Amino acid sequence: MSAINLDLGNQTPETFVVTEDRRRLWQVEMDITKVLLDLCAKHGLSIWASFGTLLGAVRHKGFIPWDDDMDFVMPREDYDKLYELAKRGSLLPAPYELDVVDAALIRLCNNDTTMLNIKYNLKKNRNYGVWVDVMCLDAAPDELTDKVVSEHMAMSRRVRLINNGKNFSYESYPGWKYLLTHFVSRVYCGTHDYWKMLDSFNADMRDISRKFSGLKWWNYTEQAKSDPPSTIKTYDAAWYSETVMLPFEDMALPCPKEYEKCLNTEFGPNWMKPIMGTSGHEGAIIDLDTPFKQFIPERLESMSAWKRFWWKR
C-alpha cells in the first residue's frame, strides 16, 4: 500500500501548506462529486453543498485547505429517491457505488481506493472507498418543545442501534454498557431484515416530519448521533428555494441561494475568518491506488481473534 498522510502538524491558517497527497485526494473527491451530480441531474434530485464544502465554496472557491472530504444535503423527498436507488443497486459507472451507511447517511464511494479512519475498527458490510457524504434535511419543528426533543432522541437511538447492528461496530466506546449495547444491537439486527428496518425508520421520519409546517429543516438524525438536542441547528426551508452554482476548484457546485444565512447558522457570524480545524480523518489510512476490498484481508489479520470472529459471522 502507498498510504498518504493528512496529519495537520503544527500548521496555522496563515502558513498551511497543501501537499500533493492532499490535492490528489481532492481530485478523487471531485471526480466522485461529478458522478453524484450527474446522477442527481438524471433523476431530478435537488442537492446542495453543505457544511465545510459550502464554506469552502464561498470563502475559498474550493476546498478549505485543511479539509479532505465533501458534504452535501438534500430534502427528504429526494433523499428517499436516492435511498431507493442505493437499495436497488443503481447502475453507476465503474468504480463508483452508493453505500447506505446507516439510517441517516448515504455515501457515493470509489471502489478502487481505500479510506479507513483508524479511530474505528473494521466494520462489516461497508464500502471503504474514498467517499462523498449525502445527508437528509427533514422538516423541523418551528419550536423545540420537550416532547419533540424526546421523540427525536428516541429516533436517534434507533439510528445508533441500526448502525451498530448492521455495521458490526466494535469501537463505539469503552465500558461494559457499550459492549452490552453492541451485543443487543447485533442480536436484534441479526433477527431482523436490515432493509426493512431502514424502510421502517424512514417511514417514521416522514410521519414525524408531516406534523411540522415545513418552514424549517434540520439534519437531525445525523447530528443527534453525537450532538445534544440543545445544539441542533435548524435552517429556513426558504433559504433553499433557489439554487446557485458557485465555483469550486475546477468545477461548480450547487449551493442554496441564501448560503450566507446557512453559514451563519452552521458556523456563526465570523465564518469568513479562517480557523484551523480538523475533519476527524487525521491519521486515517488512505490509499488512492489500492481497492478497499484488497485492503480488508490485510486489516483483518491485524485484528484480535475475537474481533475477527465477530466480523466473519
Backbone hydrogen bonds, N-H to C=O, Kabsch-Sander energy under -0.5 kcal/mol:
donor,donor_aa,acceptor,acceptor_aa,energy
4,I,286,I,-2.6
11,Q,8,L,-1.4
15,T,12,T,-0.5
16,F,12,T,-1.3
18,V,16,F,-0.5
19,T,17,V,-0.7
23,R,19,T,-1.9
24,R,20,E,-2.2
25,L,21,D,-2.1
26,W,22,R,-2.6
27,Q,23,R,-2.1
28,V,24,R,-1.9
29,E,25,L,-2.6
30,M,26,W,-2.6
31,D,27,Q,-2.4
32,I,28,V,-2.2
33,T,29,E,-2.3
34,K,30,M,-2.2
35,V,31,D,-1.5
36,L,32,I,-2.4
37,L,33,T,-3.0
38,D,34,K,-2.0
39,L,35,V,-2.3
40,C,36,L,-2.4
41,A,37,L,-2.4
42,K,38,D,-2.4
43,H,39,L,-1.7
44,G,40,C,-0.5
44,G,41,A,-0.7
45,L,40,C,-2.9
48,W,73,V,-2.4
49,A,254,P,-2.9
50,S,71,D,-2.1
53,T,50,S,-1.5
54,L,50,S,-0.9
55,L,51,F,-2.2
56,G,52,G,-2.5
57,A,53,T,-2.2
58,V,54,L,-2.2
59,R,55,L,-3.0
60,H,56,G,-2.2
61,K,56,G,-1.0
62,G,56,G,-1.8
67,D,64,I,-3.0
72,F,133,D,-1.7
73,V,48,W,-2.4
74,M,135,M,-1.8
76,R,137,L,-1.6
78,D,75,P,-0.6
79,Y,75,P,-2.8
80,D,76,R,-2.7
81,K,77,E,-1.1
82,L,78,D,-2.2
83,Y,79,Y,-2.7
84,E,80,D,-2.0
85,L,81,K,-1.9
86,A,82,L,-2.4
87,K,83,Y,-2.6
88,R,84,E,-2.1
89,G,85,L,-0.6
89,G,86,A,-0.7
90,S,85,L,-2.6
96,Y,93,P,-2.3
97,E,109,C,-1.8
99,D,107,R,-3.2
101,V,99,D,-1.1
101,V,105,L,-1.4
102,D,105,L,-1.3
105,L,102,D,-0.9
106,I,134,V,-2.3
107,R,99,D,-2.9
108,L,132,V,-2.0
109,C,97,E,-2.9
109,C,107,R,-0.6
110,N,130,V,-2.0
111,N,95,P,-3.3
111,N,109,C,-0.7
113,T,110,N,-1.5
114,T,287,D,-2.4
115,M,128,Y,-3.0
116,L,285,I,-2.7
118,I,116,L,-0.6
120,Y,117,N,-1.8
124,K,167,N,-1.2
126,R,123,K,-0.6
128,Y,126,R,-0.6
130,V,110,N,-0.5
132,V,108,L,-1.4
133,D,70,M,-2.1
134,V,106,I,-2.4
135,M,72,F,-2.4
136,C,104,A,-0.6
137,L,74,M,-2.4
138,D,136,C,-0.7
138,D,218,W,-2.5
140,A,216,K,-2.8
145,T,143,E,-1.1
149,V,145,T,-2.4
150,S,146,D,-2.5
151,E,147,K,-2.3
152,H,148,V,-2.2
153,M,149,V,-2.3
154,A,150,S,-1.6
155,M,151,E,-1.2
156,S,152,H,-2.2
157,R,153,M,-1.8
158,R,154,A,-1.4
159,V,155,M,-1.8
160,R,156,S,-2.0
161,L,157,R,-2.3
162,I,158,R,-2.8
163,N,159,V,-2.6
164,N,160,R,-2.8
165,G,161,L,-2.7
166,K,162,I,-2.8
167,N,163,N,-2.2
168,F,164,N,-0.9
169,S,164,N,-1.2
179,L,175,G,-1.7
180,L,176,W,-2.7
181,T,177,K,-2.1
182,H,178,Y,-2.5
183,F,179,L,-2.3
184,V,180,L,-2.7
185,S,181,T,-2.5
186,R,182,H,-2.6
187,V,183,F,-2.4
188,Y,184,V,-2.9
189,C,185,S,-2.9
190,G,186,R,-1.7
191,T,187,V,-0.8
191,T,188,Y,-1.0
192,H,189,C,-0.7
197,M,193,D,-2.0
198,L,194,Y,-2.2
199,D,195,W,-2.9
200,S,196,K,-2.5
201,F,197,M,-2.4
202,N,198,L,-2.9
203,A,199,D,-2.3
204,D,200,S,-2.3
205,M,201,F,-2.4
206,R,202,N,-2.1
207,D,203,A,-2.2
208,I,204,D,-2.5
209,S,205,M,-2.5
210,R,206,R,-1.7
211,K,208,I,-1.6
212,F,209,S,-1.7
216,K,140,A,-0.5
217,W,235,Y,-3.4
218,W,138,D,-2.4
219,N,233,K,-0.5
220,Y,218,W,-0.7
223,Q,219,N,-2.0
224,A,220,Y,-3.2
225,K,222,E,-1.0
226,S,223,Q,-1.9
227,D,223,Q,-3.0
231,T,228,P,-2.2
232,I,229,P,-1.4
235,Y,217,W,-3.2
237,A,215,L,-2.6
238,A,215,L,-0.5
239,W,236,D,-1.6
240,Y,237,A,-1.7
241,S,238,A,-1.6
244,V,255,C,-3.0
246,L,244,V,-0.6
246,L,253,L,-2.5
248,F,251,M,-3.3
249,E,61,K,-2.6
251,M,248,F,-2.3
253,L,246,L,-2.8
255,C,244,V,-2.8
257,K,242,E,-2.5
258,E,239,W,-1.7
259,Y,256,P,-0.9
259,Y,257,K,-0.9
261,K,258,E,-0.6
262,C,258,E,-1.6
263,L,259,Y,-2.5
264,N,260,E,-2.4
265,T,261,K,-1.9
266,E,262,C,-2.3
267,F,263,L,-3.1
268,G,263,L,-0.6
268,G,264,N,-1.4
271,W,268,G,-1.0
273,K,270,N,-1.8
284,A,281,H,-2.5
285,I,116,L,-3.3
286,I,4,I,-0.5
286,I,284,A,-0.8
287,D,114,T,-2.4
292,F,111,N,-0.6
292,F,113,T,-1.4
294,Q,291,P,-1.2
295,F,291,P,-1.2
296,I,292,F,-1.9
298,E,294,Q,-0.5
299,R,295,F,-2.1
300,L,296,I,-2.9
301,E,297,P,-1.6
302,S,298,E,-0.7
302,S,299,R,-0.9
303,M,299,R,-0.5
303,M,300,L,-1.4
308,R,304,S,-2.3
309,F,305,A,-2.2
310,W,306,W,-2.3
311,W,307,K,-2.5
312,K,308,R,-1.9
313,R,309,F,-0.9
313,R,310,W,-0.6
